[in-house]
Amino acid sequence: MLNVKDYLPLRLCLQTVFSRSDTLSSFEKLLRLLQELGFWGIELNLPDLDVLSPDNLAAMLGEYDLKLTYLATGAFAKARSLSLSTSSEISRISAVNGALENADYAAEMHAGIILGFFKGGPQADSATPEHFFCKSVSELCARKKSGVPVLLEATNRRETCVVRTLDEAASVCSAVENPDLRILPDTYHMFYEETDPRDSILRYRNRIENLHLSDDNRYFPGFGSIDFGEVFRFLQSIDYQGTLALEGNIRENLEADLIKSTEALCRFAEKR
């Protein structure tokens, strides 16, 4: 089995979901596979934060020499219909409190959080969703523990009405002015929203410490037509030192797709 560390001098992670305690054995099997493939860590989506305590998660990850880099909060937000850009003050405060719960969990793991689906859907219930989103992010940053990174993921307009491009993410960072705010690019979303993805990343590289790898059909890298060899060459040219995380829909099953994608990434890396 190929080990990605032999091909790619960057820390590769996987975003995955853990939703039920009765799937613990399958989760451990996945962690073992990630270790064998040479992954550095995981981004974890927890629809329910109580399903796996930080202590238990840290112990499991430590057994397989893996790190938790970020909590991907989309499953949590979806399960509760939370939106940080809503104009309803009661709902907006609930969303901020929910994001804060995730930030507190992440702080115990020395990790950060990702705001993707938490931003709100494509149909805004206000003419100024950016205003309410900035207000929510400002309140979140003021209340969370200092030093917990908050990544604003730029996702395409079919998924959200705010922070669709790296420019829009940068505007929120400028408005809120908190050193823990970061910008999270995603190769799939950039394919639709960015005129020149490389230029956008270069412009904001001081705010970027993580990059999502997803193919143009939303499957894992290697199942579509994006040339990830070119992506790796570009990242190498700007001396990128952050993490990379695989994210995407599943075509066959998680384990099979993960192995095939890792093999594809190793081939891409050989051509960088």
N, C-alpha and C positions, 0 to 999 in steps of 0.2 A: 504494500500500500504506500502511495506517495505521501511524503511529509512536506507540507507547504513551507516549513522553515528552511528546507534545503534549496528552495527556489526563490522565495520572496523575503527580502529583508525588512518586512513590515509586520506589525502585530495584527494578525487576522482574528476576527471574532465572528460569532453567529448570533443573530437575533432570533429568539425562540420564545414560546409561550409555555408557562406552567400554570395549569388551572385547577387541577384536582389532585388531592393527596394520594388517591389510589393509582396514580400514574407515576409514582415515585421511582419504581424500578425501571420504567421506560426512560425516565429523565436521566437516571444514572447511566443507563446504557448509552444514551446520547453523549453524555459528558465523557465517557470512556472513549467513544469514537472520536470526539473532538481532540482529545489528548493524542490519540494515535495518528490523527491527521496533521498534528502540529499547530492547532489553534491556540491562541493566547488567552481568549476569554469569551464571555457571552454578554449580550444585552438581553435582559429578561423582561417579558411582558407578564405581569401578574394581575389578572382581573380582580383577584381578591388578595390583598396583602397579608391576610391572616393564614392563607393556605400554606405558607412556607416562611418560617421566621428567619430573620437575618442570621442568627447564630447557626441554625441548621443549614442554611444555604452556604454560609462561609465554610462550614465543615465539609460539605459535599464538594464544593469547588476546590478546596485545598487538597482533597484526596486525589484529584485529577490535575493538579497544578494549573488551575484556571482562575481567572479573575472575573468579577462582575464589573463591567465598565460603566453601564448605564441601565436604569430602569426605563424601558420603552412603555410609556404610560397609556398607549392607545386602547388596549383591551380594558383597562380600568375605566377610562373615560366613556368608552362605548357601552359598557355594562350599566353605567349610571346616567347615560345621556347628558354628559357634562360638556360645556362649551365655555372657554375662556373669552370668547368674543360676543357672547349674548348681551343684549341690551336689558334683559330682565335682571335687576339688581340682586334679587334673591337667588336666582339660578347662577348668576356670575359669582357670587360669594361662595356658593356651594362648590363651584368648579375650582376656585382658588384654594378652598380648604382641601379638596380632593388632591390637587396638585401638591399641596403642602404635605399631605400624608405620604405621598410618593417620595418627596424630597427628604423627609425625615427617615424613611426606610433606607434611601440611598446613602444618607449621611452615615448610618450605622455600618454600611458596607464600603465606606470611602469611595463612593461612586457618584455619578450624576444622574440627571433625568433628561428624557427627550420629550419635547412637546410637539407631537405630530397631530393625531386626531383630536387631541385635547384642544386644539386651536378653534375647533368648530367646523361645521360642514360647509358645502359650497353655497347653500342658500342662506344668505345673511338675513337676520330678523331686524336689521337696522341699516340705515344708510351709511353709518360710520362704524363698521365692525372693528376697524383698526384702532379706533379710539378706545373701545372697551377692551380689546385684547391688550393694548399697551398698559391700560390701567390695571388689568389683572396680573400681567407679568410683573409690573412694578410692585404690586402688593405682595406677590409671591416672593420676589427677591428680597423685599424688606423683612419678611417674616421667617424665611428659611434660614438654616444655619449657614454662616459664611463659609465660602470655599466649596460649596456643592455646585458643580457646573449645571447650568440649565441650557440645553441645546434646542435652538429653534430650528426645526426641520422644515426646509422649503419643500412643499408638496404641491402638485399641480392643481390647476383651477377646478378640475372635476372632483377634487376631494375637499377643498377648503376655499374660503373667501379671503383669507389673510395669509401672509408669509408664503407666497407661491414661488418667489424667486429669491436668490441670494441678496439682491438689492433690497427687497422688501424686508428680509430678515435683518439686514444691516440697519435699515431705518428704525426698526424696533429697538435694536441695540443702542442706537444713538439717542432715541427718545427716553429710554429707561435709564441708561448710563449706570449699569452695574457691571463690575469686572467679572462676575461669574457667568454672564450671558455669552453664549457661543452660537455659531452658525453651523448647521448640519446640512451639507449637500448630499444628494442622492442621485446616482447616475441615471436611474429611471426617470425621475421627475425633471432633472436637468435636460434630458433628451427632449422633453415637451416644452419646457419653459425658458431655457437659457439660449440666447442667440449664439454665444460663444462660451461654453462651460469652462474651458481652460482659463479664459480671461476673467470670468467671474470668480473662480477659485483663487486665482492669482491676486485679484484685487482685495480679497478678504481673508487671505491665508493666515493672518495673525489672529483671526477669530475662529479658525477651523482647527479642531483637534480630533475629529472623527469624520469618516466618509462612508456612506452606505453604498454598497455594490449590489446593483440589481439590474438585470438585463432589460432591453427595450420592450419586452413582452411581459415584464413583471415577474418572470421566473428568476431563479438563481443565475449568476454569471455562467456563460457557456451554453445557455439554452436559447439565446437570441442572437442578435447581430452586432452588439457593441464590441469593439475591439479593445479588450481590457489590457492587451499588451501596450497599446497607445496610452491608456490611462496610467499604467505603471511607469512608462517612460516619462510622462509628464510629471508625475509625483516625484520621481527620482530627480528630475531636472530642477525642481523647486525645493529639494531637500526636505520633503514632507516627513515629519516625525510622529504623526498621530496614528490612531488606530483605523483599521478598515473593518467593516462589518457586513457580512452577507445578509441580505434581506430579500424575501420574495415569496411568491405563491409556490405551492408544491405541485409538481407534475406527476410523479410516480408515488413516492413516499419520502419522508424527510431524510432518512438515512441514505437511500439510494441517490436522491438528488444531491445530497451533501457530498457524497463521494465523487459523483460525476462532475460537480461544479469545482471541487477542489482539484481534480485532475485537469480540468480545463484551465483553471487559474495558474497551475504549475506550467502548463504549455504556454500560456500567454506570457508568464514571467520569463520563460526561457528566451522569448523574442524581444524582451524589452531593451 
